[in-house]
């Protein structure tokens, strides 16, 4: 079927269906057209036959009303140079350069070049940097950093390989008579979704550090993969003066960067939040109905058994898992992390030299 036939067929179908049903409204409802469209198609068909239905487009733009081509290119260049500025300020700044363009005209130029939002202008800036290797100004760097923070605040976490970013959070499990309050320290590798969890009867900085020291780092070390950065919320167990805060001190000693979520944006740590919902539905809700726990040790044993299933048997729909289990994703991708290790890159360079 040619392009012309594809354009004509649905319009002819509408006209024929209306004739068959004897009801224009019903035909429009079935075909998804308005009555106004039907009568336009009908008039065109009566005047010029099927070919008249080939192209029914909006009126063509009046090019003479557009700004001059050099001015349009200057507007586009300025939008990429200062993506954080709106149309009013851009108009004012361009006037200082001798280019008189109204804010409305700037908006029209942005729409034609798909630059009407700051996010699109930042995306264009990133593409230009990648293609031309241009050096960024301070304002451009600040704008790109703000974009990254906003993406993280919406849960768009940047992660490139196992160990690139871990996500840690505290989950309140509940209160058990004879045991007291129970908190879970959760850690997830954001690339592979391999998860660790340990139960405590309190939450503080020492507990948060103990989780890393007891569960997380031994695993990374056994796999010869470095943990580069950890994302947490701004809870007191994770944030404080570095000089006397156990968690901050531990990260410093282990040379792990610390990133905090945006204030009042819990979705930033959405990977942990989603895991907590899963563990509540698939483990705690079932375990508490089947067994009465009188100690953290007994509960931790069952939790470890469930984590073994979660990491090694349960398929995951994470971004880089593609339906595989978290552990299989780790095994398939950990070489990516080793390729990024500076010491290995340095040793390879020495061999080649």
N, C-alpha and C positions, 0 to 999 in steps of 0.2 A: 504494500500500500504506500503510495507516494505521500509526501507532506501535504500537498494540496488536498488529497482525498481525506487525510486525517482531520484537516481543518473543516472540511465541508460536511463530512459524514454525520457528526452529532447534531448539526443544525438541520440537516435534511431529515434526520430521524425524528426531531421534534415536530417538524411540519407534518410528516407522514403520520405520526402518532396522534396528533391533534385531529387530523382528518379522519383517522380510523375510529377514534373514540368519540368524535363529535363534541369534544369538550376541551377547550384551550387550557383552562385552569388545571384540570387533571393531568393533561400532558406535560404542562410546565412543572407540576409537582413531581411527576415520575422522573423527568429528565433533569431536574435541578436548575431550571431556567425561570426567569421572571416573565410575566405577561408582556412587559415592555419589550423584552428581548425577542419574544415570539413574533410580535407585530413588526419589529424591525427586520427580522429574518424573512418574514412573509413578503414585505414590501420589496426588499432587495431581490428575492427570488422571482417575484412577479415582473420586476423591471429588467433584470439581467440574467435570470436563470441561475444554475448552480454555481457558476464561476463568480457571481456577484457575492457569494457567501465566503469566498476564499479568505479574505482578510477584512475583519471589522475591528479596527484599532482606534485608539484615542487619537484626537487631533495631534498632528505632528508639532513639535516645539518650534517656536519662531526664533530661529538662531540669531537674528539681528538684535533681539532683546537681551541676549547674553552678554556678559562682560567680555572684554578682549581676551584672546587666547593667552598672551603673556601674563595678564593679570590673573587669569584662572590658574595658571601654573604656579604663580607666586602664592596664591591662596592655598593650593595643595601642599606646596613646599613648607609654608608656615605652619600648616596643620600638623605635619609630621615633626617639624622642628619644635613646636610647642603643643603637644597633644593635650595637655591639661587645661588649656585656655578655651573659653567659650567663644561664640561668634561675635559678641559685642566687643570683648577685649581684643580679639584678633583683628577686627575692623579698625579699632583705634590704633593698634600697634602698626598695622600696615600703612595707615595714613601717615605715620611718622616716617615711613620709608618712601613716601611719595606715591603710594598706590591707594587711590580712593575707591573703596568697595564697601557697600553698606552691609550691615549684619545679615539682612535678608538674602543678599546676593551670595554672601559667604555660605549661608545655610544651603542655598541651592547648589553651589559648587560641591559642598561636602556630600550632599545627597547623590549627585551624579557620580562621585568617585568613591562612594561607600565609606564615608568618613564622618557621618553625622553624629556618632557618639564617641565619647572619650575612649571607650574600650576598643572601638574599631580603629581610632587614630593610633592608639598604643600598639595594636596588632600590626598596623602598617609600619610603625617605627621599628618594631622587632624584625619584621621582614627585611627592611632596608639595612638594618645593622647586620643581619645574617648574610645578605647578598653583597653589600658594599664594604663591610668591615669598618664602618664609620665610627669615630670616637664620640661617645655620648657627652652631652653637656650635663652640668649639675642638675638642672631642672628636668632633663629627660631621665636621668638616673632616678631622681626622686619620684617621678611619675610612674616609672616601671616598678619601683619598689612598692608604691601604694597599690598598684594593680595586683601585685603578688599577694600583699596582705589581704586585699579584698577577696581574692580567689580562695585563699586559705580560710577566711571567715565564712565562706559559703561551702566549705568542705572540699574545695579543689586542691588536694595536697600534691605537691610536686615530689615524686619519688622515682628513682631511676634504676635501682638494683637493690638486692638484699643488703641490709645494713645502712642504706642511705638515710633512712628516717624510721625511727621507732616511735610509737604512740603509747603513752602511759597515762593511766587514769585510776581514780579510786571509785569503787562501786560499793554502796551500802547494801549488804545482803539482807540484813534484818536483825531481829533480837531473838535469842533463844534462852529460855529459862535455864539457869544453871551455868550458862556460858557467857551471856551478856551480848553486847552489840558485836556484830561481825562485819568486817570490812574486807573487801577484795582488792588487792593491787593487781591491775591488769596491764600487760604489755603486749603490743602487737607489732610485728614487722610490717610496715605499710605496703611493701612491695609484694611479699609472698603471703601475707595474712597468717603466718605462723604465730600462735598465741601462747602466752604464759600467764598464769594466775596463781596467787598465793593469798591465803586467808590470814587475817590478823584480828585482834580484839580492840584495835585502836588505829588511828591514822595520824602520822606525824612524819617529819622529814627523815628520821632514822629508819622508819618502816619502809618508806619509799625507796631509800637507798639499799636496804636489805633485799628487797625484791630483785633489784638489778644484780646485786652481788651473788645472790643465792641461785637464781633461776636463769636470768637472761645472759649475762656476760659469759658464764661458763659454757653455754651453748654456742655463742658466737665464736669463742676462742677454740672450741673443739672443731668448729667448721672452718677455722682460719679466715674468718670474715670480720672486718672491723665495723663496729657500730659508730657511725659518724655523728648522728644528731638525734635528739629526742624531743618530741612535741608533748607538752603537758598543758593543763589549764593553769590558772593563776591561784590555785589553792595554796594554803600556807605550808602544806607538806612538800610542795615543789618550789616555792618562791620565798626568798628571804635574803638577808645580807650574807654574801658569800663567805665572809670571814668566820661566821659561826653557825652556818646552816648546813647540816649534815648532807643533805641531798645535793646542794650546790657544790660543796667541797668534794663529794664523791665524783661528780661529773668532771670537775676540774682535774682531779687526780687521774681519771681514766681518759682524759682528753676527749670528752664528748661535748659537742655543742648543744646548747639548750634553747629551744624555741618555745615561746609561750603563745597561747591562743589569744585572739583579739578579745578585749573586755566585753562581757555580756554576749558572747557568741559561742555557746556550747557546741554548735554544729561544726565548729572548726575541728574538733576532735571526734568527728562523726564516725570514724572507723571503730573507735572504742565504744561509742554509744551504741552502734549497731551490734557489736559483739555482746555487749551487756544484755541487750534485748534477747539475743539468741540464747545466751547461757541461762537467762531467767526462764525462758520458755522450754528449752530442751533439757536443762539439768535441774536447776533449783526447784521449779514447780513440780517436777516429777519426784525428785529425791525426798523432798519434805513430806510428800504424801506416802511414800513407801517406808521411811525410816525415821526414827527418833534419834537425833544426835545429842550426845552429851559432852562432846569435846571437839575442838578445832581439828585435832589430828585425824579423827575418824572422817570428818567432813572433807579434809584436805585429800585424804586417800581416794575417796570417791570422785572428788574434783579432778585429781590427776588422771584417773581412769577415763573420765569423760574427755579431758584435754587430749589424751592419747588418741581417742576416737576422732575428735575434732580435727586434729592436725594430720592424722595419717589415713583416715578412712572416709571422712565426710567430704564430698566434693564441694568446691567453693566457687561462687560466681564473681569473685573479686576481679578487678580490672585486668590484672596480669595472670590470673589463675586459669581462665578459659575452661572452667569446669573441673580442673584437676584439684587434688587435695593441696592444702597449704604446704605440706612437707615435700610433696612431689614438685610443686612450683619452686620451692627453695632449691632442691637438688638440681633442677633443670636450669636454674638461673644464677646460682652462686658464683659461677665463673665470671659473670658480669662484674661482680664486686671485686674479684681478685684482679681483674684486668685494670681496675682503677687504683689499685694500691700503689702509692708513690714509691715505696721501697722496691717493689718488684719492677716498676717501670725504670727506676734508676739502675737496678742490676742488669736489666735487659740492655739499657743504653751502654753500660760498661762492656758487656759482652760484644756488642756490635762494634764498639770503638776499638 
